[in-house]
């Protein structure tokens, strides 16, 4: 399932959801609009991939490598010593320690290309806080997509009541009132 196809499928399935009549944080869907077994398998696989992408980096050396590559473009010709560079990179690693590596890598690519999600002065290297904010901003669409997938997968499926069932409910309600 390609990302564009997944987004179209998620949007279509999420659009079929209705709010639950009793529980405002739950959703329901008519049986004829519910996900098929194949779609459910595809969505589960996509959700698993998204969860993996949202898992925090387990090895600080990986974050160190990504940050060092980003800073190389900003620090060329400055004549910093190795000790200063280690302290600088350690600040970035500390700011990014609980964030996913895939998101850190994506933010690094955005800084290299100059097309960041958050405003940033291209004359200066991003501060550790700016870098962390850019990473968090990049996580928003992933978390939103995962939330929409969960809503589709967790939706309660119902059958549309027939005219006889509606009449029976109205009769019981009238007798109760």
C-alpha positions as CSV (number, residue, x, y, z in Angstrom):
1,X,0.0,0.0,0.0
2,X,1.6,3.3,-1.1
3,X,1.4,6.4,1.1
4,X,-0.9,8.2,-1.3
5,X,-3.2,5.2,-1.7
6,X,-3.2,4.8,2.1
7,X,-4.2,8.4,2.6
8,X,-7.1,8.2,0.1
9,X,-8.3,4.9,1.7
10,X,-8.1,6.3,5.3
11,X,-9.9,9.5,4.3
12,X,-12.7,7.6,2.6
13,X,-13.1,5.2,5.5
14,X,-12.8,7.9,8.1
15,X,-15.4,9.9,6.3
16,X,-17.9,7.0,6.7
17,X,-17.6,7.2,10.4
18,X,-20.4,8.6,12.6
19,X,-20.2,9.7,16.1
20,X,-21.5,7.2,18.6
21,X,-25.0,8.2,19.8
22,X,-24.0,7.7,23.5
23,X,-20.2,7.8,23.7
24,X,-18.9,11.1,22.2
25,X,-15.3,9.8,21.9
26,X,-16.3,6.6,20.0
27,X,-17.3,6.1,16.4
28,X,-19.6,3.8,14.6
29,X,-20.2,2.8,11.0
30,X,-22.9,1.1,9.0
31,X,-22.1,-2.5,8.1
32,X,-22.1,-1.7,4.4
33,X,-19.5,1.0,4.9
34,X,-17.3,-1.0,7.3
35,X,-13.7,-2.0,6.4
36,X,-13.3,-5.3,4.6
37,X,-10.9,-7.9,5.9
38,X,-8.2,-6.9,3.3
39,X,-8.6,-3.2,4.2
40,X,-8.3,-4.1,7.9
41,X,-5.1,-6.0,7.3
42,X,-3.6,-3.1,5.2
43,X,-4.6,-0.6,7.9
44,X,-3.1,-2.7,10.7
45,X,0.1,-3.1,8.8
46,X,0.2,0.7,8.2
47,X,-0.6,1.4,11.8
48,X,2.3,-0.9,12.9
49,X,4.7,0.9,10.6
50,X,3.6,4.3,11.9
51,X,4.0,3.1,15.5
52,X,7.5,2.0,14.6
53,X,8.2,5.4,13.1
54,X,6.9,7.1,16.3
55,X,9.1,5.0,18.6
56,X,11.9,7.0,20.3
57,X,15.4,6.5,19.1
58,X,17.1,3.8,21.2
59,X,20.7,4.5,20.3
60,X,22.0,8.1,20.9
61,X,24.9,7.4,18.5
62,X,22.3,7.3,15.6
63,X,21.0,10.7,16.7
64,X,24.6,12.0,17.0
65,X,25.3,10.9,13.4
66,X,22.3,12.7,12.0
67,X,23.0,15.9,13.9
68,X,26.6,15.9,13.0
69,X,25.7,15.7,9.3
70,X,23.3,18.6,9.6
71,X,25.8,20.8,11.5
72,X,28.6,20.1,9.0
73,X,27.0,22.5,6.6
74,X,26.8,25.3,9.1
75,X,30.1,24.8,10.8
76,X,32.5,24.6,7.9
77,X,35.4,27.0,8.1
78,X,34.7,28.0,11.7
79,X,37.7,26.3,13.1
80,X,36.0,24.8,16.2
81,X,37.9,22.2,18.2
82,X,36.8,18.7,18.6
83,X,35.8,19.3,22.2
84,X,33.6,22.2,21.3
85,X,31.9,20.1,18.6
86,X,31.3,17.3,21.0
87,X,29.7,19.6,23.5
88,X,27.5,21.2,20.7
89,X,26.4,17.8,19.4
90,X,25.7,16.6,22.9
91,X,23.3,19.5,23.4
92,X,21.4,18.4,20.3
93,X,21.4,14.8,21.3
94,X,20.1,15.8,24.7
95,X,17.3,17.9,23.2
96,X,16.3,15.1,20.8
97,X,16.7,12.1,23.1
98,X,13.0,11.1,23.4
99,X,12.1,11.7,19.8
100,X,11.9,9.1,16.9
101,X,14.9,8.7,14.7
102,X,12.9,8.7,11.5
103,X,11.4,12.1,12.5
104,X,14.9,13.4,13.4
105,X,16.2,12.3,10.0
106,X,13.2,13.9,8.2
107,X,13.8,17.2,10.1
108,X,17.5,17.1,9.2
109,X,16.5,16.8,5.5
110,X,14.2,19.7,5.8
111,X,16.9,21.9,7.4
112,X,19.3,20.8,4.6
113,X,16.8,21.8,1.9
114,X,15.7,24.9,3.7
115,X,12.1,24.0,3.6
116,X,11.2,23.7,7.3
117,X,7.8,23.4,8.7
118,X,8.5,26.1,11.4
119,X,10.0,29.5,10.7
120,X,13.8,29.6,10.9
121,X,16.5,32.0,9.9
122,X,18.7,30.2,7.3
123,X,21.7,32.4,8.2
124,X,22.2,30.6,11.4
125,X,22.3,26.9,12.4
126,X,19.2,25.8,14.2
127,X,19.4,25.8,17.9
128,X,18.8,22.5,19.7
129,X,15.3,23.8,20.7
130,X,14.5,24.8,17.1
131,X,15.6,21.4,15.9
132,X,13.5,19.6,18.5
133,X,10.5,21.8,17.6
134,X,10.9,21.0,13.9
135,X,11.0,17.3,14.7
136,X,7.8,17.5,16.8
137,X,6.1,19.5,14.1
138,X,6.9,16.7,11.6
139,X,5.3,14.2,14.0
140,X,1.9,15.8,13.9
141,X,0.8,14.3,10.5
142,X,2.0,10.9,11.5
143,X,0.2,10.9,14.8
144,X,-3.0,12.3,13.1
145,X,-2.9,9.5,10.5
146,X,-2.4,6.9,13.3
147,X,-5.3,8.3,15.2
148,X,-7.6,8.2,12.1
149,X,-6.6,4.6,11.5
150,X,-7.4,3.7,15.1
151,X,-10.8,5.3,14.8
152,X,-11.6,3.3,11.7
153,X,-10.4,0.1,13.1
154,X,-12.1,0.6,16.5
155,X,-15.4,1.8,15.1
156,X,-18.5,-0.1,16.2
157,X,-20.3,-1.7,13.3
158,X,-24.1,-1.5,13.3
159,X,-26.9,-2.7,11.0
160,X,-29.5,-0.2,9.8
161,X,-32.7,-0.9,11.6
162,X,-35.6,-2.1,9.5
163,X,-39.1,-0.5,9.5
164,X,-40.4,-3.3,11.7
165,X,-37.6,-2.8,14.2
166,X,-38.2,0.9,14.4
167,X,-41.9,0.3,14.9
168,X,-41.2,-2.1,17.7
169,X,-38.8,0.3,19.4
170,X,-41.4,3.1,19.1
171,X,-44.1,0.8,20.6
172,X,-41.8,-0.1,23.6
173,X,-40.8,3.5,24.1
174,X,-44.5,4.6,24.1
175,X,-45.4,1.9,26.6
176,X,-42.5,2.9,28.8
177,X,-43.4,6.6,28.8
